[in-house]
């Protein structure tokens, strides 16, 4: 095949891929990513820097791709009402992609750089509250982002888990093992953010979107030594109606040495739950699982 024909074909395929990813991942981080506000204000109940934990650890809320702190408008006040110190952040602002310039859109930057942002935020929370460790609830990209922080940015210490900064990680439809985006990932030779097609995806949707495709270089590196870190308790929540993390069980984790994992289907608790990927943090069933993982009572019906 002549080179110019191949290049033209790759270009057209790349644009189609970008469009498909956009359609598949449009809710990836938050249903509120299209709002006019930039999402810089913490949700109700979060970021009270005078809060001092009594018996429970501070809880950090980490949004997903194209999201912001407003992803936690439902869960943050619920956890605060239980007496917890709750904190949230915006991360991964990178106006270098078509998607990344939209108001309120965060979580488009390279996940490795976002993990450094999270590391600074965790340190700030620990300093302000005096807590040695925190618990984290993460949605979508937030899952692998936290695991990147744990493995490569000082959050976990395999040789001495007592030094870990995180006790519990609860993930909601996280892209731990990537997504095929309804088969799109199989079209990409490597899934990295450096290939011709992946470069187009990065330009259109942000580096983090390409990094979350199954078989990406980022995920291969992240998962090379296993899914978990010693001394950390993991809860992975998945929905059978998820059309962003495909297949949805790709969000589940396998326990390694010294770690515990609980993998949970939303529909095992509430068969009628149809909350889609972007608004799963608003699901009562998800809230029930989060409360349970934090050893809290959920005061409402998990399946209204």
C-alpha angles and dihedrals in degrees: 000000000000112000095238091054091049092049091049091049093048090049092052092045090049092054091047089049091051090050091049092049090049091053093045098043101034090114094037099120109014143347086226098059091106095057120119093236114087092229092239094132116086116241120257110288096023134106101020094158092191091061115117119194118232110187103343128065122247113270122223120202116208119191128210140241116322089002138111139195092295087078085082099052090118104034100041097063091042092056092043089053087058089061098258127141102240127195135180137179143191113233141171100041106175117156091190097102132062090249095042095064093061116108114264095014116134133154097063099111126095106294090227092061091043089055088059089053089051091050090057091047093050090051090050092051093047092049094047096046100033089232119147093207140020136205118230132208112194133184126209109315087016089077100061089035091060091044089052088053092048096048104035109017103053101267094121133035113202093190093050114018090182086077093058114124093209127062101177133020116194115185129193116205090329122182093233093146096024132247133268087210088227091317100322093115090063090062092061118082096213108001089224124137092241104066125096096258094035090052089057090049090050091050092049102036108013135266093275092060092057091044091058096057113109115267092021118155089240094056093043089057094043094050099037093100095040136276101280146047125227115263097023127112114217130198117185117192120197136179124216090215093056111129096177101057101050122214089024094214087067085085092066122101135219117224117239131190114322096000134104126214132192115188114197136187116213090215093056086067099033114016092189095055109124100166105145125228098271096053100035090114086066095055115112089217091055090046089053092052092047092050091048093050088053091049092249132134115244106223098203138056112281090209109037 
